[in-house]
Each structure stands twice: as structure tokens, then as C-alpha cells.
Amino acid sequence: MHVSGYIGTFMVLIGLLVTIIGFARHRAVLLKVEPPPPGTLAPSRAAHVAAAMSCALVCVLLAAYLATNAT
């Protein structure tokens, strides 16, 4: 694999890390702005979770592709 393949894989993995950190920070802010009532679980925000998981999945698949096929 050439240097460009390593750099591309590294950049995709950094994107994955930023996606995960951004989702965690977003969720923390939402819980501060709209705390759940006492005795209940935090509400599920399916759209936010789906978007973060989709981005994470694309990053993982792209990193795997680059790691195996970059020449």
C-alpha cells in the first residue's frame, strides 16, 4: 500500500472518531437542555442515532476498503 492509502485510511478513522465524539457531545447537550422527568429513561432520538450510526458505518466500510484495496 502506498502512503496515500495509509493517509486515506487514517483520515477516515479520524472521521469515525469525530462522528462518535460529536454524537456523544450532542446527546449530552440535549440531556442538559431537555432533561428527562425524574424516574424515566432518557428519550430515544431515533433519527440522531440513525444518522450517527450511518456515518460510523460508512467510515468503517471505507476504512476497510482503503486498507484492503488501496495500491
N, C-alpha and C positions, 0 to 999 in steps of 0.2 A: 504494500500500500504506500502510495506517495504521501508526502507531507500534507497535501491538500485534503486527502481523505481523513487523516488524523485531525486536522484543523476542523473540517466539517463535522466530524463525529463529536469533537469537543464542544463546538458551538451548539449543536443540537442538544447535547446533555446539559449544557448551561441553560438553554431554553426550557428544558424539562424542570430543572431546579427552580428557575424563576417562576414557572407556572405553579408549581407546588407551593412555593413561599407566598406568591400572590394570592392564591386561593385561601391559604391559612390566614393571612392578614385580612383579607376581605371578610371572611367568616367572623373573625374576632371583632372587627369593626361593626358588623351587623349585629352581633350579640350585645355590643355596648350601646348601640343606638336603639335597638328594639329588644330589650331583654325579655326572655320568656317568662310567663307568670310563674310564681313560686309553685314548686311541686310538679312542674311539667318539663318535658324534654324540649330542647331547642327545636324550633320548627325546621322541617326539611325544605330546602330550597332546591328542588329537583333540577331546575334549569341551570343554576350556578354549578351544581355538582356535575351535571352532564357536560357542561362546557369545559370545565377544568379537566374532567376525565378524558374528554375527546382530545383536547390539546396534549395531555400527557401521553395518550395512546399514540397519537401521530408522532410525537417526539421519540418515543421508544421505537416505533417501527422504522422511522427514518434513521435513527442511530444504528439500528441493527442492519438496515440496508447498506448504509455507508460503510459500516465496519466489515461487512462481508463482500461487498461488490466494488468498492472504490479502488481504482487502479492508478 
